Amino acid sequence: MNDTDLRDADLRDSVIAAADDLFYGRGIQSVGMDDVRQASGVSLKKLYSMFASKERLVLAVLERRHGMWTDGVTGRVNAERDPRLRLLAIYDYLSEWFADDSFRGCGFINSFGELGVVTPAVAEYTRDHKESFQRYVAELVEQAGAPEELAPQLAILAEGAQTTAAIAGTGEAAVHARRAAEVLIDVATSAR
């Protein structure tokens, strides 16, 4: 990659980060491309040369969020060696995330709520993201030697905690979800 390509990639990343902050903080529909242009400091012409439409920019933001989520969850899980603690680390990650002042709920759930009906590509990307998380939890459940039906139960707890924390404005949902996960894991693993 040459210097120009690196600068273009950095500029693209900068625009996506600015759009992400705006979309996550204010909602996608309330943010126009001119708002993104102003926040990122690029011209409207340059913005549209990188993203031919707002939908493409939204998808790029979701791709960024997917990477942030995946890195955050796997980083927290990989810090644990015990299979049970690896499963519970998901909720520890949620607790840390919910404590962040910028937390406004799951960006995918928010995007789906705003655009899922009118923008099929956003709905599809959101489904893919959620399915990838469910597959990841299923892998962790398998590694723990627990029955496979535990995986969707734990994933639903994590999803519900995100929504509850966003609405309640408090991170307590992660603590409650972790406690419920402990019970589910203990029951599922003691039955084997």
Rosetta constraint file for C-alpha pairs under 8 A:
AtomPair CA 1 CA 5 HARMONIC 5.93 0.50
AtomPair CA 1 CA 6 HARMONIC 6.56 0.50
AtomPair CA 2 CA 6 HARMONIC 6.28 0.50
AtomPair CA 3 CA 7 HARMONIC 6.15 0.50
AtomPair CA 4 CA 8 HARMONIC 6.11 0.50
AtomPair CA 5 CA 9 HARMONIC 6.07 0.50
AtomPair CA 6 CA 10 HARMONIC 6.06 0.50
AtomPair CA 7 CA 11 HARMONIC 6.00 0.50
AtomPair CA 8 CA 12 HARMONIC 6.03 0.50
AtomPair CA 9 CA 13 HARMONIC 6.11 0.50
AtomPair CA 10 CA 14 HARMONIC 6.08 0.50
AtomPair CA 11 CA 15 HARMONIC 6.20 0.50
AtomPair CA 12 CA 16 HARMONIC 6.21 0.50
AtomPair CA 12 CA 50 HARMONIC 7.03 0.50
AtomPair CA 13 CA 17 HARMONIC 6.09 0.50
AtomPair CA 14 CA 18 HARMONIC 6.20 0.50
AtomPair CA 14 CA 40 HARMONIC 6.68 0.50
AtomPair CA 15 CA 19 HARMONIC 6.11 0.50
AtomPair CA 15 CA 36 HARMONIC 7.30 0.50
AtomPair CA 15 CA 37 HARMONIC 7.94 0.50
AtomPair CA 15 CA 40 HARMONIC 5.27 0.50
AtomPair CA 15 CA 42 HARMONIC 7.93 0.50
AtomPair CA 15 CA 47 HARMONIC 7.88 0.50
AtomPair CA 16 CA 20 HARMONIC 5.94 0.50
AtomPair CA 16 CA 57 HARMONIC 7.12 0.50
AtomPair CA 16 CA 60 HARMONIC 6.70 0.50
AtomPair CA 16 CA 61 HARMONIC 5.72 0.50
AtomPair CA 16 CA 64 HARMONIC 7.74 0.50
AtomPair CA 17 CA 21 HARMONIC 6.25 0.50
AtomPair CA 17 CA 61 HARMONIC 7.41 0.50
AtomPair CA 18 CA 22 HARMONIC 6.35 0.50
AtomPair CA 18 CA 36 HARMONIC 6.56 0.50
AtomPair CA 18 CA 39 HARMONIC 6.01 0.50
AtomPair CA 18 CA 40 HARMONIC 5.62 0.50
AtomPair CA 19 CA 23 HARMONIC 5.90 0.50
AtomPair CA 19 CA 36 HARMONIC 5.54 0.50
AtomPair CA 19 CA 39 HARMONIC 7.80 0.50
AtomPair CA 19 CA 40 HARMONIC 7.81 0.50
AtomPair CA 19 CA 57 HARMONIC 7.75 0.50
AtomPair CA 19 CA 61 HARMONIC 7.04 0.50
AtomPair CA 20 CA 24 HARMONIC 5.77 0.50
AtomPair CA 20 CA 61 HARMONIC 5.61 0.50
AtomPair CA 21 CA 25 HARMONIC 5.82 0.50
AtomPair CA 22 CA 26 HARMONIC 5.71 0.50
AtomPair CA 22 CA 27 HARMONIC 7.13 0.50
AtomPair CA 22 CA 28 HARMONIC 7.62 0.50
AtomPair CA 22 CA 31 HARMONIC 6.79 0.50
AtomPair CA 22 CA 36 HARMONIC 7.45 0.50
AtomPair CA 23 CA 27 HARMONIC 4.61 0.50
AtomPair CA 23 CA 28 HARMONIC 4.52 0.50
AtomPair CA 23 CA 29 HARMONIC 7.96 0.50
AtomPair CA 23 CA 30 HARMONIC 7.98 0.50
AtomPair CA 23 CA 31 HARMONIC 6.54 0.50
AtomPair CA 24 CA 28 HARMONIC 7.31 0.50
AtomPair CA 24 CA 104 HARMONIC 6.93 0.50
AtomPair CA 24 CA 107 HARMONIC 6.40 0.50
AtomPair CA 25 CA 102 HARMONIC 7.78 0.50
AtomPair CA 25 CA 104 HARMONIC 7.08 0.50
AtomPair CA 26 CA 30 HARMONIC 6.50 0.50
AtomPair CA 26 CA 31 HARMONIC 7.08 0.50
AtomPair CA 27 CA 31 HARMONIC 6.75 0.50
AtomPair CA 27 CA 110 HARMONIC 7.80 0.50
AtomPair CA 27 CA 111 HARMONIC 7.99 0.50
AtomPair CA 27 CA 114 HARMONIC 7.88 0.50
AtomPair CA 28 CA 58 HARMONIC 7.89 0.50
AtomPair CA 28 CA 111 HARMONIC 7.17 0.50
AtomPair CA 28 CA 114 HARMONIC 7.26 0.50
AtomPair CA 29 CA 114 HARMONIC 7.23 0.50
AtomPair CA 31 CA 35 HARMONIC 6.09 0.50
AtomPair CA 31 CA 36 HARMONIC 7.42 0.50
AtomPair CA 32 CA 36 HARMONIC 6.65 0.50
AtomPair CA 33 CA 37 HARMONIC 6.09 0.50
AtomPair CA 33 CA 44 HARMONIC 7.66 0.50
AtomPair CA 33 CA 54 HARMONIC 6.80 0.50
AtomPair CA 34 CA 38 HARMONIC 6.11 0.50
AtomPair CA 34 CA 44 HARMONIC 6.89 0.50
AtomPair CA 35 CA 39 HARMONIC 6.14 0.50
AtomPair CA 36 CA 40 HARMONIC 5.91 0.50
AtomPair CA 37 CA 41 HARMONIC 5.74 0.50
AtomPair CA 37 CA 42 HARMONIC 5.39 0.50
AtomPair CA 37 CA 43 HARMONIC 6.09 0.50
AtomPair CA 37 CA 44 HARMONIC 5.84 0.50
AtomPair CA 37 CA 47 HARMONIC 6.67 0.50
AtomPair CA 38 CA 42 HARMONIC 7.05 0.50
AtomPair CA 42 CA 46 HARMONIC 6.28 0.50
AtomPair CA 42 CA 47 HARMONIC 6.41 0.50
AtomPair CA 43 CA 47 HARMONIC 6.15 0.50
AtomPair CA 44 CA 48 HARMONIC 6.15 0.50
AtomPair CA 45 CA 49 HARMONIC 6.16 0.50
AtomPair CA 46 CA 50 HARMONIC 6.36 0.50
AtomPair CA 47 CA 51 HARMONIC 6.09 0.50
AtomPair CA 48 CA 52 HARMONIC 4.88 0.50
AtomPair CA 48 CA 53 HARMONIC 6.79 0.50
AtomPair CA 51 CA 56 HARMONIC 5.76 0.50
AtomPair CA 51 CA 57 HARMONIC 5.70 0.50
AtomPair CA 52 CA 56 HARMONIC 6.70 0.50
AtomPair CA 53 CA 57 HARMONIC 6.61 0.50
AtomPair CA 54 CA 58 HARMONIC 6.12 0.50
AtomPair CA 55 CA 59 HARMONIC 6.21 0.50
AtomPair CA 55 CA 119 HARMONIC 7.90 0.50
AtomPair CA 55 CA 122 HARMONIC 7.95 0.50
AtomPair CA 56 CA 60 HARMONIC 6.21 0.50
AtomPair CA 57 CA 61 HARMONIC 6.20 0.50
AtomPair CA 58 CA 62 HARMONIC 6.22 0.50
AtomPair CA 58 CA 122 HARMONIC 7.77 0.50
AtomPair CA 59 CA 63 HARMONIC 6.12 0.50
AtomPair CA 59 CA 121 HARMONIC 7.79 0.50
AtomPair CA 59 CA 122 HARMONIC 6.63 0.50
AtomPair CA 59 CA 125 HARMONIC 7.57 0.50
AtomPair CA 60 CA 64 HARMONIC 6.27 0.50
AtomPair CA 61 CA 65 HARMONIC 6.19 0.50
AtomPair CA 62 CA 66 HARMONIC 6.01 0.50
AtomPair CA 62 CA 107 HARMONIC 7.59 0.50
AtomPair CA 62 CA 108 HARMONIC 7.05 0.50
AtomPair CA 62 CA 125 HARMONIC 7.65 0.50
AtomPair CA 62 CA 126 HARMONIC 7.98 0.50
AtomPair CA 63 CA 67 HARMONIC 6.40 0.50
AtomPair CA 64 CA 68 HARMONIC 6.27 0.50
AtomPair CA 65 CA 69 HARMONIC 6.00 0.50
AtomPair CA 65 CA 107 HARMONIC 7.30 0.50
AtomPair CA 66 CA 70 HARMONIC 6.00 0.50
AtomPair CA 66 CA 129 HARMONIC 6.63 0.50
AtomPair CA 67 CA 71 HARMONIC 5.92 0.50
AtomPair CA 68 CA 72 HARMONIC 5.96 0.50
AtomPair CA 69 CA 73 HARMONIC 6.04 0.50
AtomPair CA 70 CA 74 HARMONIC 5.89 0.50
AtomPair CA 71 CA 75 HARMONIC 5.68 0.50
AtomPair CA 72 CA 76 HARMONIC 6.26 0.50
AtomPair CA 72 CA 93 HARMONIC 7.08 0.50
AtomPair CA 73 CA 77 HARMONIC 6.10 0.50
AtomPair CA 73 CA 89 HARMONIC 7.85 0.50
AtomPair CA 73 CA 90 HARMONIC 6.05 0.50
AtomPair CA 73 CA 93 HARMONIC 6.11 0.50
AtomPair CA 74 CA 78 HARMONIC 5.75 0.50
AtomPair CA 75 CA 79 HARMONIC 6.39 0.50
AtomPair CA 76 CA 80 HARMONIC 7.38 0.50
AtomPair CA 76 CA 89 HARMONIC 5.98 0.50
AtomPair CA 76 CA 90 HARMONIC 7.10 0.50
AtomPair CA 76 CA 92 HARMONIC 7.64 0.50
AtomPair CA 76 CA 93 HARMONIC 6.11 0.50
AtomPair CA 77 CA 85 HARMONIC 7.92 0.50
AtomPair CA 77 CA 86 HARMONIC 4.87 0.50
AtomPair CA 77 CA 87 HARMONIC 7.14 0.50
AtomPair CA 77 CA 89 HARMONIC 5.15 0.50
AtomPair CA 77 CA 90 HARMONIC 6.46 0.50
AtomPair CA 78 CA 86 HARMONIC 7.06 0.50
AtomPair CA 79 CA 86 HARMONIC 7.92 0.50
AtomPair CA 80 CA 85 HARMONIC 6.20 0.50
AtomPair CA 80 CA 86 HARMONIC 5.38 0.50
AtomPair CA 80 CA 89 HARMONIC 7.48 0.50
AtomPair CA 81 CA 85 HARMONIC 7.27 0.50
AtomPair CA 81 CA 86 HARMONIC 6.70 0.50
AtomPair CA 82 CA 86 HARMONIC 6.10 0.50
AtomPair CA 83 CA 87 HARMONIC 6.48 0.50
AtomPair CA 83 CA 140 HARMONIC 7.23 0.50
AtomPair CA 83 CA 143 HARMONIC 6.55 0.50
AtomPair CA 83 CA 144 HARMONIC 4.81 0.50
AtomPair CA 84 CA 88 HARMONIC 6.42 0.50
AtomPair CA 84 CA 144 HARMONIC 6.32 0.50
AtomPair CA 84 CA 185 HARMONIC 7.41 0.50
AtomPair CA 85 CA 89 HARMONIC 5.89 0.50
AtomPair CA 86 CA 90 HARMONIC 7.25 0.50
AtomPair CA 86 CA 140 HARMONIC 7.29 0.50
AtomPair CA 87 CA 137 HARMONIC 7.54 0.50
AtomPair CA 87 CA 140 HARMONIC 6.38 0.50
AtomPair CA 87 CA 141 HARMONIC 7.25 0.50
AtomPair CA 88 CA 92 HARMONIC 6.64 0.50
AtomPair CA 88 CA 178 HARMONIC 6.35 0.50
AtomPair CA 88 CA 181 HARMONIC 7.01 0.50
AtomPair CA 88 CA 182 HARMONIC 7.21 0.50
AtomPair CA 89 CA 93 HARMONIC 6.10 0.50
AtomPair CA 90 CA 94 HARMONIC 6.41 0.50
AtomPair CA 90 CA 158 HARMONIC 7.67 0.50
AtomPair CA 91 CA 95 HARMONIC 6.12 0.50
AtomPair CA 91 CA 158 HARMONIC 6.86 0.50
AtomPair CA 91 CA 174 HARMONIC 5.69 0.50
AtomPair CA 91 CA 175 HARMONIC 7.34 0.50
AtomPair CA 91 CA 177 HARMONIC 6.88 0.50
AtomPair CA 91 CA 178 HARMONIC 5.39 0.50
AtomPair CA 92 CA 96 HARMONIC 6.39 0.50
AtomPair CA 92 CA 174 HARMONIC 7.30 0.50
AtomPair CA 92 CA 178 HARMONIC 7.57 0.50
AtomPair CA 93 CA 97 HARMONIC 6.16 0.50
AtomPair CA 94 CA 98 HARMONIC 5.93 0.50
AtomPair CA 94 CA 158 HARMONIC 7.74 0.50
AtomPair CA 94 CA 162 HARMONIC 7.59 0.50
AtomPair CA 94 CA 174 HARMONIC 5.84 0.50
AtomPair CA 95 CA 99 HARMONIC 6.33 0.50
AtomPair CA 95 CA 171 HARMONIC 6.06 0.50
AtomPair CA 95 CA 172 HARMONIC 7.74 0.50
AtomPair CA 95 CA 174 HARMONIC 5.09 0.50
AtomPair CA 95 CA 175 HARMONIC 6.91 0.50
AtomPair CA 96 CA 100 HARMONIC 6.84 0.50
AtomPair CA 97 CA 103 HARMONIC 6.88 0.50
AtomPair CA 98 CA 103 HARMONIC 5.80 0.50
AtomPair CA 98 CA 162 HARMONIC 7.97 0.50
AtomPair CA 98 CA 165 HARMONIC 6.85 0.50
AtomPair CA 98 CA 170 HARMONIC 7.16 0.50
AtomPair CA 98 CA 171 HARMONIC 4.96 0.50
AtomPair CA 98 CA 174 HARMONIC 7.77 0.50
AtomPair CA 99 CA 103 HARMONIC 7.31 0.50
AtomPair CA 99 CA 170 HARMONIC 7.74 0.50
AtomPair CA 99 CA 171 HARMONIC 6.02 0.50
AtomPair CA 103 CA 166 HARMONIC 7.35 0.50
AtomPair CA 104 CA 166 HARMONIC 5.56 0.50
AtomPair CA 105 CA 109 HARMONIC 7.65 0.50
AtomPair CA 105 CA 110 HARMONIC 7.16 0.50
AtomPair CA 105 CA 162 HARMONIC 5.82 0.50
AtomPair CA 105 CA 163 HARMONIC 6.10 0.50
AtomPair CA 105 CA 165 HARMONIC 6.94 0.50
AtomPair CA 105 CA 166 HARMONIC 4.47 0.50
AtomPair CA 105 CA 167 HARMONIC 7.82 0.50
AtomPair CA 106 CA 110 HARMONIC 6.11 0.50
AtomPair CA 106 CA 162 HARMONIC 6.22 0.50
AtomPair CA 106 CA 163 HARMONIC 7.11 0.50
AtomPair CA 106 CA 166 HARMONIC 7.87 0.50
AtomPair CA 107 CA 111 HARMONIC 5.95 0.50
AtomPair CA 108 CA 112 HARMONIC 5.96 0.50
AtomPair CA 108 CA 126 HARMONIC 5.59 0.50
AtomPair CA 108 CA 129 HARMONIC 7.97 0.50
AtomPair CA 109 CA 113 HARMONIC 6.02 0.50
AtomPair CA 109 CA 126 HARMONIC 7.49 0.50
AtomPair CA 110 CA 114 HARMONIC 6.29 0.50
AtomPair CA 111 CA 115 HARMONIC 5.78 0.50
AtomPair CA 111 CA 116 HARMONIC 6.91 0.50
AtomPair CA 111 CA 122 HARMONIC 7.21 0.50
AtomPair CA 111 CA 126 HARMONIC 7.96 0.50
AtomPair CA 112 CA 116 HARMONIC 4.19 0.50
AtomPair CA 112 CA 117 HARMONIC 7.66 0.50
AtomPair CA 112 CA 122 HARMONIC 6.63 0.50
AtomPair CA 112 CA 123 HARMONIC 5.77 0.50
AtomPair CA 112 CA 126 HARMONIC 6.72 0.50
AtomPair CA 115 CA 119 HARMONIC 5.37 0.50
AtomPair CA 115 CA 122 HARMONIC 6.70 0.50
AtomPair CA 115 CA 123 HARMONIC 7.37 0.50
AtomPair CA 116 CA 120 HARMONIC 6.17 0.50
AtomPair CA 116 CA 122 HARMONIC 5.89 0.50
AtomPair CA 116 CA 123 HARMONIC 4.51 0.50
AtomPair CA 117 CA 123 HARMONIC 7.32 0.50
AtomPair CA 119 CA 123 HARMONIC 6.61 0.50
AtomPair CA 120 CA 124 HARMONIC 6.05 0.50
AtomPair CA 121 CA 125 HARMONIC 6.10 0.50
AtomPair CA 122 CA 126 HARMONIC 6.05 0.50
AtomPair CA 123 CA 127 HARMONIC 6.19 0.50
AtomPair CA 124 CA 128 HARMONIC 6.15 0.50
AtomPair CA 125 CA 129 HARMONIC 6.13 0.50
AtomPair CA 126 CA 130 HARMONIC 6.23 0.50
AtomPair CA 127 CA 131 HARMONIC 6.01 0.50
AtomPair CA 128 CA 132 HARMONIC 6.09 0.50
AtomPair CA 129 CA 133 HARMONIC 6.46 0.50
AtomPair CA 130 CA 134 HARMONIC 6.31 0.50
AtomPair CA 131 CA 135 HARMONIC 6.16 0.50
AtomPair CA 132 CA 136 HARMONIC 6.18 0.50
AtomPair CA 133 CA 137 HARMONIC 6.23 0.50
AtomPair CA 133 CA 155 HARMONIC 7.53 0.50
AtomPair CA 134 CA 138 HARMONIC 6.13 0.50
AtomPair CA 134 CA 151 HARMONIC 7.01 0.50
AtomPair CA 134 CA 152 HARMONIC 6.60 0.50
AtomPair CA 134 CA 155 HARMONIC 5.99 0.50
AtomPair CA 135 CA 139 HARMONIC 6.26 0.50
AtomPair CA 136 CA 140 HARMONIC 6.43 0.50
AtomPair CA 137 CA 141 HARMONIC 6.12 0.50
AtomPair CA 137 CA 151 HARMONIC 5.58 0.50
AtomPair CA 137 CA 152 HARMONIC 7.79 0.50
AtomPair CA 137 CA 154 HARMONIC 7.46 0.50
AtomPair CA 137 CA 155 HARMONIC 6.71 0.50
AtomPair CA 138 CA 142 HARMONIC 6.12 0.50
AtomPair CA 138 CA 148 HARMONIC 6.66 0.50
AtomPair CA 138 CA 150 HARMONIC 7.94 0.50
AtomPair CA 138 CA 151 HARMONIC 4.85 0.50
AtomPair CA 138 CA 152 HARMONIC 7.56 0.50
AtomPair CA 139 CA 143 HARMONIC 6.18 0.50
AtomPair CA 140 CA 144 HARMONIC 6.20 0.50
AtomPair CA 141 CA 145 HARMONIC 6.38 0.50
AtomPair CA 141 CA 146 HARMONIC 5.51 0.50
AtomPair CA 141 CA 147 HARMONIC 7.24 0.50
AtomPair CA 141 CA 148 HARMONIC 6.63 0.50
AtomPair CA 141 CA 150 HARMONIC 6.91 0.50
AtomPair CA 141 CA 151 HARMONIC 5.97 0.50
AtomPair CA 142 CA 146 HARMONIC 5.95 0.50
AtomPair CA 142 CA 147 HARMONIC 7.30 0.50
AtomPair CA 142 CA 148 HARMONIC 6.76 0.50
AtomPair CA 145 CA 189 HARMONIC 7.31 0.50
AtomPair CA 146 CA 150 HARMONIC 6.97 0.50
AtomPair CA 146 CA 185 HARMONIC 7.58 0.50
AtomPair CA 146 CA 188 HARMONIC 6.05 0.50
AtomPair CA 146 CA 189 HARMONIC 5.33 0.50
AtomPair CA 146 CA 192 HARMONIC 7.53 0.50
AtomPair CA 147 CA 188 HARMONIC 6.50 0.50
AtomPair CA 147 CA 189 HARMONIC 7.53 0.50
AtomPair CA 149 CA 153 HARMONIC 6.90 0.50
AtomPair CA 150 CA 154 HARMONIC 6.23 0.50
AtomPair CA 150 CA 184 HARMONIC 7.31 0.50
AtomPair CA 150 CA 185 HARMONIC 7.31 0.50
AtomPair CA 150 CA 188 HARMONIC 6.98 0.50
AtomPair CA 151 CA 155 HARMONIC 6.17 0.50
AtomPair CA 152 CA 156 HARMONIC 6.00 0.50
AtomPair CA 153 CA 157 HARMONIC 6.37 0.50
AtomPair CA 154 CA 158 HARMONIC 6.39 0.50
AtomPair CA 154 CA 181 HARMONIC 6.25 0.50
AtomPair CA 155 CA 159 HARMONIC 6.21 0.50
AtomPair CA 156 CA 160 HARMONIC 5.93 0.50
AtomPair CA 157 CA 161 HARMONIC 6.04 0.50
AtomPair CA 157 CA 177 HARMONIC 5.71 0.50
AtomPair CA 157 CA 180 HARMONIC 7.91 0.50
AtomPair CA 157 CA 181 HARMONIC 7.41 0.50
AtomPair CA 158 CA 162 HARMONIC 6.39 0.50
AtomPair CA 158 CA 174 HARMONIC 7.69 0.50
AtomPair CA 158 CA 177 HARMONIC 6.78 0.50
AtomPair CA 159 CA 163 HARMONIC 6.54 0.50
AtomPair CA 160 CA 164 HARMONIC 6.01 0.50
AtomPair CA 161 CA 165 HARMONIC 5.88 0.50
AtomPair CA 161 CA 173 HARMONIC 4.96 0.50
AtomPair CA 161 CA 174 HARMONIC 5.68 0.50
AtomPair CA 161 CA 177 HARMONIC 6.28 0.50
AtomPair CA 162 CA 166 HARMONIC 6.23 0.50
AtomPair CA 162 CA 173 HARMONIC 7.52 0.50
AtomPair CA 162 CA 174 HARMONIC 7.79 0.50
AtomPair CA 163 CA 167 HARMONIC 6.29 0.50
AtomPair CA 164 CA 168 HARMONIC 5.83 0.50
AtomPair CA 164 CA 173 HARMONIC 6.24 0.50
AtomPair CA 165 CA 169 HARMONIC 5.51 0.50
AtomPair CA 165 CA 170 HARMONIC 5.30 0.50
AtomPair CA 165 CA 171 HARMONIC 5.42 0.50
AtomPair CA 165 CA 172 HARMONIC 7.04 0.50
AtomPair CA 165 CA 173 HARMONIC 5.59 0.50
AtomPair CA 165 CA 174 HARMONIC 7.66 0.50
AtomPair CA 166 CA 170 HARMONIC 7.28 0.50
AtomPair CA 171 CA 175 HARMONIC 7.48 0.50
AtomPair CA 172 CA 176 HARMONIC 6.42 0.50
AtomPair CA 173 CA 177 HARMONIC 5.95 0.50
AtomPair CA 174 CA 178 HARMONIC 6.00 0.50
AtomPair CA 175 CA 179 HARMONIC 6.30 0.50
AtomPair CA 176 CA 180 HARMONIC 6.24 0.50
AtomPair CA 177 CA 181 HARMONIC 6.01 0.50
AtomPair CA 178 CA 182 HARMONIC 6.17 0.50
AtomPair CA 179 CA 183 HARMONIC 6.55 0.50
AtomPair CA 180 CA 184 HARMONIC 6.29 0.50
AtomPair CA 181 CA 185 HARMONIC 5.95 0.50
AtomPair CA 182 CA 186 HARMONIC 6.03 0.50
AtomPair CA 183 CA 187 HARMONIC 6.09 0.50
AtomPair CA 184 CA 188 HARMONIC 5.97 0.50
AtomPair CA 185 CA 189 HARMONIC 5.96 0.50
AtomPair CA 186 CA 190 HARMONIC 5.92 0.50
AtomPair CA 187 CA 191 HARMONIC 6.28 0.50
AtomPair CA 188 CA 192 HARMONIC 7.15 0.50
